[in-house]
Amino acid sequence: MGEHTDTGRPGEDFGGSGEEGGAGRGRPYLLLGGRISCVIGVLLAAGGALATLVGGTPITLGGALGVALCILGYFLGASRLATAAIVLCVASIFFALAASQGLIPGIESLDHAQPSAD
């Protein structure tokens, strides 16, 4: 009865060598994928904000796609980067919405255009 003792190390308890196998092996690739996803999301949000500034047309799609990619990055393990990136993406969306309402000087509001009197 004394041949099995709990060492607190799962690999050794089940007769293995004690090295982390299985789940730990793919983790760096998931983290890298999460970080890449977050960087692409921030670039999309920055592109949307830049298009709003330069073109004068508010674009919220870049920020929304950025949030989706950052949520994916969060689930892939890049939690700190994803949290910061989501804040930047949401700020980009708010900037585009403020520009569409005419709250940003130099960018004409889109919803206050009067129809032509025909």
C-alpha positions, 0 to 999 in steps of 0.5 A: 500500500505504500507504493503510491504517494502524492508528490503534488506534481501531476506528471510524477503522480501518474508515472511520468517524468514530471515535465509539463507536457500537453497543455503547456506545450501550445501556450506560447503560440496562443500567447503570440497569436493573442498579441498579434490579434491585439496589435492588429486590432489597435492598428485598425482602430488607429486607422479608423481614427486617422481616417476620421481626422484626414477624410472627415468621414467618421469610421467606427468599423475599425474600432469595432473590429479592433474590439473584436480582435482584442477580445480574441487576444484576451481569450488567447492569453494576452490579457494586459495588452488586450485590456489596454487595446480595448480601451484604445479601440473604444476611445477610437469609436467614441472619437468617430461618434463625436466627430459625426455629431460635430463635436470635433472642430474642423470636422463637419457633422453628418446628421445635421445636413438639410435636405434640398428644397425641391 
